[in-house]
Amino acid sequence: MDINHFCEGYPYIDLTYDVLGGGNVRAGDNVTLQVTLERDLKGRSERKSRIKLDFTAPAEAGTRKYKLYFMCDSYLGCDEEHIFALDVKEASVEE
């Protein structure tokens, strides 16, 4: 395979993420992380995937850091690691 041809086929992948309601997460709340992947291959159609990841916020208030891993099974060097912080507030007190 020609090296130039291979390099032109190497995909450009854009990963974005957003914590839905991220400004108001309380201890023990359900958290939804929306992840969007966009792949642009030269000469081919662009593909976009969106997925929601659900998890439970920690039981204690404070800032927590999480790692989001994107692993490619087709190319070496495409794997990505994204770190995001979640500011967890005290649980709301029900009256």
C-alpha positions in Angstrom: 0.0 0.0 0.0 1.3 3.4 -0.9 2.1 5.5 2.2 0.5 8.6 0.8 -2.7 6.7 0.1 -2.7 5.3 3.6 -2.2 8.7 5.2 -5.0 10.2 3.2 -7.3 7.5 4.6 -6.4 8.2 8.2 -9.6 9.5 9.8 -10.0 12.9 11.5 -12.1 12.2 14.6 -13.6 15.0 16.7 -14.8 14.0 20.2 -16.9 16.4 22.2 -18.7 15.9 25.5 -21.1 17.7 27.7 -22.5 17.0 31.2 -26.2 17.6 30.9 -27.2 19.8 33.8 -23.6 19.9 34.8 -23.9 23.2 36.6 -26.3 21.7 39.1 -25.2 18.2 40.1 -25.9 17.2 43.7 -24.4 14.3 45.7 -26.1 11.1 44.7 -27.8 12.5 41.6 -28.0 10.7 38.3 -25.6 12.3 35.9 -25.8 12.1 32.1 -22.7 12.7 29.9 -23.5 13.2 26.3 -20.6 12.2 24.0 -20.5 13.1 20.3 -18.0 11.6 17.8 -17.6 13.1 14.3 -15.5 11.2 11.8 -14.4 12.9 8.5 -12.7 10.6 6.0 -11.4 12.3 2.8 -13.6 11.5 -0.1 -16.2 9.6 2.0 -19.3 10.7 3.8 -19.0 12.2 7.2 -20.3 10.1 10.1 -21.6 11.3 13.4 -22.5 9.3 16.5 -24.0 10.5 19.7 -24.3 8.5 22.9 -25.4 9.2 26.5 -23.5 7.7 29.4 -25.4 7.6 32.7 -23.7 7.3 36.1 -24.4 8.3 39.7 -22.6 11.3 41.3 -20.5 10.6 44.4 -22.3 10.6 47.8 -20.0 13.4 49.0 -19.8 17.0 47.7 -16.6 18.3 46.0 -14.9 18.4 42.7 -14.3 15.1 41.0 -12.2 14.4 38.0 -13.1 11.7 35.5 -11.4 10.3 32.4 -13.2 9.5 29.2 -11.3 7.1 26.9 -11.9 6.8 23.2 -10.2 3.7 21.7 -9.9 3.1 18.0 -9.7 -0.5 16.8 -8.5 0.3 13.3 -5.6 2.7 13.7 -2.7 3.0 16.1 -2.4 6.5 17.6 -6.1 7.4 17.3 -6.8 6.6 21.0 -7.7 9.7 23.0 -8.1 10.5 26.7 -10.2 13.4 27.9 -10.3 14.6 31.5 -13.3 16.5 32.8 -14.3 17.8 36.2 -17.6 17.5 37.9 -18.5 20.0 40.7 -20.8 18.0 43.0 -22.8 20.1 45.5 -24.3 18.9 48.8 -27.4 16.8 48.5 -30.6 18.7 48.7 -32.4 18.5 52.0 -36.1 17.5 51.6 -38.4 19.2 54.0 
